[in-house]
């Protein structure tokens, strides 16, 4: 897994890429260096910076619905 922080590891090993919140400048270049890529997991609901660059067979996931709130208590949600 490569999360975008620090130097990019050997692209031959990366199967899951979790890009940083602020998209990298060269999305196509990063994806092009990841021949074993199987999954791109965005950390936000928006995936527009990645859509046109995802190769066939690679799954693009967003973080829609993820929140920092804990579970609500009681049946009323209060």
Secondary structure, DSSP 8 states (H G I E B T S, - for coil): -B-SSSS---TTT--EE---SS--TTHHHHHHT-TT--EEE-SSS--HHHHTT--TT-EEE--TT--S-----STT--
